[in-house]
Amino acid sequence: MEDFNQILSKHWGFTEFRPLQLEIIESVAAGKDTLGLMPTGGGKSITFQVYSLSQKGICIVITPLIALMKDQVENLQRRGIKALKIHSGMSQMEIKVTLDNAVWGDYKFLYVSPERLNSEFFKERLVKMDVNLIAVDEAHCISQWGYDFRPSYMTIIQLRELLPGVKFLALTATATPKVVEDIQDKLGFEKRNVLSMSFERENLSYLVRIREDKMGYLLETLKNVKGSGVVYARSRKGTREIATELRKNKISADFYHAGLSTGVRHEKQDEWLAGKTRVIVATNAFGMGIDKPDVRFVIHVDLPDSLEAYFQEAGRAGRDGKKAAAVLLYNNADKTKLKKHVTVAFPEIENIKRIYQALCNYLQVAEGFGKGQVYEFSLQDFAQTFKFQQAMVYNSLKILQREGYLEFTEEMDNPSRIYFSVSRDELYKFQVANETFDAFVKLILRSYTGLFNGYVNIDEELLARRAGLDQDTVYNFLKHLRKSKIIDYVPRNRNPFIYFSKERISLNRLKISKENYDFRKKDFLARVGAVIHYASSNTMCRSQLLLQYFGENDSPECGICDVCQSMHKIGLSAFEFNEISKQVKNILETPSSYENLLLKFKGNREKTMEVIKWLLDNHKIVFRVDRKLEWNEN
């Protein structure tokens, strides 16, 4: 067994681990099921990658994020580490070849999307693998209380029966105490074993700015601060409009959202990473798997749906340890918009059933069929065909996914790929007998390696240039080779996919469990409420408020958020301010005159008067018509 530090140095070039990484690795090495809680950018993947490289056998990595899966596999391959992936966008032949390689090909990592775990073929191959670890990324997805619950994660525990004795490493960046307990229960941990580091970011200043003119604030701020950053907006249209306005004012900016083609997204992302674009204005589709250490600011112009999402997105600022700011712009209209979003996120159950029936008809899936099948799916075309609102379709699919009927994969761009399905001898005979294709086959063999071992990504445009042919001719050559059973050729595909977890059932059997539906809606409302509370609160350190949400109840005041700065101006610590304001609130459960309030208060009179003045200025307490003071809950 290689030393963990040697592996880190050999493959990643680092001389030491980041906080908590080594402790997690050593916990797994000691034979313990482990849940690792690490903030965004903390280097979660290093933990299972280093551990697995120190052992014989292969690590199974379960992740729902196909884009991240592809990035990690490509990164490992670039480091000379053999890695594979299986997800919904692959053909049955590709999956078979990949699993055969995982069994017999001396690979170290197999990344799998969770819905694939149920496949009988996968299970048959899995028991033949020498598995050294099951790594569960985005582990909060297994919990009903997690903000991104996925029913397919519930099948992970079945791997314990197939692979007795193999340990589990679960990883997440965002989990409340309730979710932490639930993850361990749902994965069948033998003993509770949670390793976590504080999510406190001492260099990150959390700021909330109450602004009606958000664009004016953006323009003024971005002209006065230095460095690159991210501006998050809720809508795709909003990202375009904001980026356009910034450019009009000579601020280097571009927009990014999931509706752009993969090539365009990569180009925009790379320009920003390289510093050629200063500000990227994006929806929440941006950021996953992107590690730019010198981000100086992250600004949200709209309220996110949850503090989990906000914490992850804001946490992309200041990963280099230098001072950075996370700013949330807020006004009273935002509260109304966010609450209205709840009704959009939870369509009427009858509408969900209508969309399920229309979807099955659209994909031509008959009752009793479809289970385990993958179908290309254009949400836009489907919505237009059946005259549905796209938001209603999207959210209905998410609810059907939570109920376990299907999986909807939004993020998908599969490049073209080929695999030589014949032996070298058989290929030689084909070349001799088909002289027209000989030069083209030789070109493919010169351009790519590993073609007889598994599927290899190809670029038809590159092959056309090298062969001196047009792309249509190259495409026809590849199709002919596939028809002749020389290669398996899978052309590039950019469409999302629908995966049927169950066969199509009749509408009278389709159940959207009222308990689950109502529970999720209530949970969603609670998350929205937590976001509104964070945005509207101005009496508690922002960092403390966030950390309390994730179960850290003894964190210190940050001293640099807008609330702490405001307290400093009146000569109080946030702790002193909170203690006084709590007493004021308790006294004002019964409205009181200013004089009586001071008389009833126990403590330093001067400090009390400063706090009361601040509470009045910020409308936390108000004068009634009879001139008595009362606490303002709005």
Residue pairs with C-beta under 8 A, 6 or more apart in sequence:
1 54
1 55
2 10
2 53
2 54
3 54
4 17
4 22
4 25
4 26
4 50
4 51
4 54
5 15
5 16
5 17
7 50
7 53
7 54
8 14
8 16
8 17
8 46
8 50
9 15
11 53
11 79
11 80
11 81
12 46
12 79
17 25
17 46
18 42
18 43
18 46
19 42
19 197
20 36
20 38
20 42
20 195
20 196
20 197
21 38
21 42
21 43
21 46
21 47
21 50
23 195
24 34
24 36
24 47
24 169
24 195
25 47
25 50
25 51
27 34
27 193
27 195
28 34
28 47
28 48
28 51
28 133
28 167
28 169
29 51
29 54
31 167
32 167
32 191
32 193
33 167
33 168
33 169
33 170
33 184
33 187
33 189
33 190
33 191
33 193
34 167
34 168
34 169
34 170
34 193
34 195
35 139
35 170
35 171
35 172
35 180
35 183
35 184
35 189
35 193
35 194
35 195
36 44
36 47
36 169
36 170
36 171
36 172
36 195
36 196
37 172
37 173
37 175
37 180
37 194
37 195
37 196
37 197
37 199
38 44
38 171
38 173
38 196
38 197
39 173
39 197
39 199
39 201
39 315
40 173
40 174
40 311
40 312
40 315
40 316
41 291
41 315
41 316
41 319
42 173
42 197
44 137
44 171
44 173
45 72
45 137
47 169
47 171
48 59
48 61
48 133
48 135
48 169
48 171
49 59
49 76
49 81
49 109
51 59
51 132
51 133
51 169
52 58
52 59
52 108
52 109
52 132
52 133
52 135
53 81
53 108
55 132
55 133
56 130
56 132
57 129
57 130
57 131
57 132
58 102
58 107
58 108
58 109
58 110
58 129
58 130
58 131
58 132
59 108
59 109
59 110
59 131
59 132
59 133
59 134
59 135
60 110
60 112
60 126
60 129
60 131
60 133
60 134
60 135
60 159
61 69
61 72
61 109
61 110
61 111
61 112
61 135
61 137
62 111
62 112
62 113
62 114
62 117
62 134
62 135
62 136
62 137
62 153
62 156
63 69
63 111
63 112
63 113
63 114
63 137
63 138
64 113
64 114
64 138
64 141
64 148
64 150
64 152
64 153
65 137
65 138
65 288
65 289
65 411
66 87
66 88
66 89
66 113
66 409
66 411
66 412
67 288
67 289
67 411
68 137
68 288
68 289
69 85
69 87
69 111
69 113
70 85
71 289
72 83
72 111
72 289
73 83
73 84
73 85
73 109
73 111
76 82
76 83
76 108
76 109
77 83
81 108
81 109
82 105
82 106
82 107
82 108
82 109
83 107
83 108
83 109
83 110
83 111
84 98
84 101
84 102
84 107
84 109
84 110
84 111
84 454
85 98
85 110
85 111
85 112
86 95
86 98
86 99
86 110
86 111
86 112
86 113
86 116
86 122
87 111
87 112
87 113
87 116
87 409
88 113
88 115
88 116
88 374
88 407
88 409
88 412
88 497
88 499
89 374
89 409
89 412
89 414
89 493
89 497
90 98
90 414
91 488
91 490
93 419
93 421
93 488
94 417
94 419
94 455
94 488
94 490
95 116
95 119
95 121
95 122
96 121
97 419
97 454
97 455
98 110
98 454
98 455
99 121
99 122
99 125
100 125
101 107
101 453
101 454
102 110
102 125
102 129
103 125
103 128
103 129
105 453
105 454
110 129
112 122
113 152
113 409
114 141
114 150
114 152
114 153
114 155
114 156
115 152
115 407
115 499
115 501
116 122
117 123
117 152
117 155
117 156
117 158
117 159
118 152
118 155
118 372
118 501
119 372
123 162
126 159
126 162
126 163
127 162
127 163
131 163
131 166
132 166
133 166
133 167
133 168
133 169
134 156
134 159
134 163
134 166
134 167
134 168
134 169
135 168
135 169
135 171
136 142
136 153
136 156
136 168
136 169
136 170
136 171
136 187
137 171
137 172
138 148
138 171
138 172
139 170
139 171
139 172
139 175
139 183
139 187
140 146
140 147
140 148
140 172
140 174
140 175
140 179
140 183
140 308
141 148
141 149
141 150
141 153
142 149
142 150
142 153
142 154
142 156
142 170
142 182
142 183
142 186
142 187
143 149
143 175
143 178
143 179
143 182
143 183
143 186
144 182
144 519
145 176
145 178
145 179
145 182
145 523
146 175
146 179
146 182
147 174
147 305
147 306
147 308
147 309
147 527
149 402
149 520
150 401
150 402
150 407
151 401
151 402
151 403
151 404
151 501
152 404
152 407
152 501
153 186
154 186
156 186
156 187
157 186
157 187
157 188
159 166
160 166
160 188
168 187
168 188
168 189
170 183
170 184
170 187
172 179
172 183
173 312
173 315
174 308
174 311
174 312
174 550
175 183
175 550
176 549
176 550
176 551
177 550
177 551
180 194
180 551
184 192
184 193
184 194
198 547
198 552
198 555
199 311
199 546
199 547
199 550
199 552
200 543
200 547
200 552
200 555
200 558
201 315
201 318
201 543
202 558
203 318
203 321
203 322
203 323
203 324
204 314
204 315
204 317
204 318
204 324
204 325
204 326
204 543
205 323
205 324
205 325
205 326
205 558
205 560
205 561
206 314
206 325
206 326
206 328
206 542
206 543
206 546
206 558
206 561
206 562
207 325
207 326
207 327
207 328
207 542
207 561
207 562
208 327
208 328
208 330
208 534
208 535
208 538
208 542
208 562
209 217
209 327
209 328
209 329
209 330
209 562
210 330
210 331
211 217
211 329
211 330
211 331
212 331
214 301
214 329
214 331
215 242
215 245
217 329
218 231
218 242
218 246
218 299
218 301
219 245
219 246
219 249
219 251
221 297
221 299
221 327
222 229
222 246
222 251
222 279
223 249
223 251
225 296
225 297
225 325
226 296
227 278
227 294
227 295
227 296
227 297
228 272
228 275
228 277
228 278
228 279
228 292
228 294
228 295
228 296
229 278
229 279
229 280
229 295
229 296
229 297
229 298
229 299
229 317
230 279
230 280
230 281
230 282
230 286
230 287
230 295
230 297
230 298
230 299
230 313
230 316
230 317
231 242
231 253
231 279
231 280
231 281
231 282
231 298
231 299
231 300
231 301
232 281
232 282
232 283
232 284
232 286
232 298
232 299
232 300
232 301
232 302
232 304
232 313
233 239
233 242
233 281
233 282
233 283
233 301
233 302
234 283
234 302
235 283
235 302
236 257
236 258
236 259
236 283
238 281
238 301
238 302
239 255
239 256
239 257
239 281
239 282
239 283
240 255
242 253
242 255
242 281
242 301
243 253
243 254
243 255
243 279
243 281
246 253
246 279
246 281
247 253
251 278
251 279
252 276
252 277
252 278
252 279
253 277
253 278
253 279
253 280
253 281
254 268
254 271
254 272
254 277
254 279
254 280
254 281
255 268
255 280
255 281
255 282
256 265
256 268
256 269
256 280
256 281
256 282
256 283
256 285
256 286
257 282
257 283
257 285
257 286
258 283
258 285
258 410
258 411
260 268
261 413
261 494
262 413
262 494
268 277
268 280
269 280
269 286
269 290
271 277
272 280
272 292
273 290
273 292
280 286
284 304
284 309
284 313
285 411
287 312
287 313
287 316
290 316
291 319
292 316
292 319
293 319
293 320
294 320
294 322
295 316
295 317
295 318
295 319
295 324
296 317
296 318
296 322
296 323
296 324
296 325
297 317
297 324
297 325
297 326
297 327
298 313
298 314
298 316
298 317
298 324
298 325
298 326
298 327
299 326
299 327
299 328
299 329
300 310
300 313
300 314
300 327
300 328
300 329
301 329
302 329
302 334
302 337
303 328
303 330
303 334
303 335
303 337
303 338
303 531
303 532
303 535
304 310
304 313
304 531
305 338
305 341
305 345
305 524
305 527
305 528
305 531
306 527
306 528
306 530
306 531
307 527
307 530
307 531
307 534
307 546
307 549
308 527
310 328
310 531
310 534
311 546
311 550
314 326
315 326
317 324
317 325
317 326
318 324
328 534
328 535
330 535
330 536
334 535
335 532
335 535
335 536
338 528
338 531
338 532
339 528
341 528
342 521
342 524
342 525
342 528
344 391
344 392
344 395
345 395
345 524
346 395
346 399
346 517
346 520
346 521
346 524
347 355
347 392
347 395
347 396
347 399
349 512
349 514
349 517
351 392
351 396
352 396
352 399
352 400
352 512
353 507
353 510
353 512
355 386
355 388
355 392
355 393
355 396
355 397
355 400
356 396
356 400
356 405
356 507
356 510
357 507
358 382
358 386
358 388
359 382
359 397
359 498
360 370
360 504
362 382
362 385
362 386
363 370
363 375
363 377
363 498
365 373
365 375
365 500
365 504
366 504
367 503
367 504
367 505
367 506
368 503
368 504
369 503
369 504
370 500
370 502
370 503
370 504
371 500
371 501
371 502
371 503
372 499
372 500
373 499
373 500
374 497
374 498
374 499
375 497
375 498
375 499
375 500
376 493
376 495
376 496
376 497
377 408
377 495
377 496
377 497
377 498
378 495
378 496
379 390
379 393
379 394
379 397
379 496
380 390
382 388
382 393
383 389
383 390
383 393
397 406
397 408
397 498
398 408
399 512
399 517
399 520
400 406
400 408
400 512
401 407
401 408
402 516
402 520
403 511
403 512
403 513
403 516
404 501
404 502
405 500
405 501
405 502
405 510
406 498
406 499
406 500
406 501
406 502
407 498
407 499
407 501
408 496
408 497
408 498
408 499
409 496
409 497
409 498
409 499
410 496
411 496
412 493
412 494
412 495
412 496
412 497
413 492
413 493
413 494
414 490
414 492
414 493
414 494
415 457
415 458
415 459
415 492
416 457
416 458
416 459
416 460
416 489
416 490
416 491
416 492
417 455
417 456
417 457
417 458
417 489
417 490
418 444
418 451
418 455
418 456
418 458
418 478
418 487
418 488
418 489
418 490
419 451
419 452
419 454
419 455
419 456
419 487
419 488
420 427
420 451
420 452
420 486
420 487
421 485
421 486
421 487
421 488
422 430
422 485
422 486
423 452
424 452
427 441
427 486
430 437
430 441
430 484
430 486
431 437
431 438
431 441
431 442
432 438
434 484
437 477
437 480
437 481
439 467
440 467
440 474
440 477
441 481
441 486
443 463
443 466
443 467
444 451
444 458
444 463
445 451
447 458
447 462
447 463
447 466
448 456
448 458
449 456
450 456
455 488
455 490
460 471
460 474
460 475
460 478
460 492
461 471
463 469
463 474
464 470
464 471
464 473
464 474
467 474
469 477
475 491
478 487
478 489
479 489
481 487
481 489
482 488
482 489
530 549
533 545
534 542
534 545
534 546
537 545
537 563
538 562
538 563
538 566
538 618
538 620
539 563
539 577
539 578
539 581
539 615
539 620
540 563
540 574
540 578
541 557
541 558
541 561
541 563
541 564
541 574
542 558
542 561
542 562
542 563
542 564
543 555
543 557
543 558
543 561
544 555
544 556
544 557
544 558
544 574
547 553
547 555
548 555
557 564
557 573
557 574
557 575
558 564
559 568
563 574
564 574
566 614
567 573
567 574
567 576
567 577
570 577
570 610
570 611
570 613
570 614
571 607
571 610
572 580
572 607
572 610
572 611
576 607
577 611
577 614
580 601
580 603
580 607
580 608
580 611
581 611
581 615
581 620
583 601
583 602
583 603
584 597
584 601
584 608
584 611
584 612
584 615
584 621
584 631
585 631
587 597
587 600
587 601
588 597
588 621
588 629
588 630
588 631
589 631
591 624
591 626
591 628
591 629
591 630
592 600
592 628
592 629
593 627
593 628
593 629
594 612
594 629
597 612
597 629
598 605
598 608
598 609
598 612
601 608
612 621
615 621
616 622
616 623
619 632
620 631
620 632
621 629
621 630
621 631
621 632
622 629
622 630
622 632
623 629
624 630
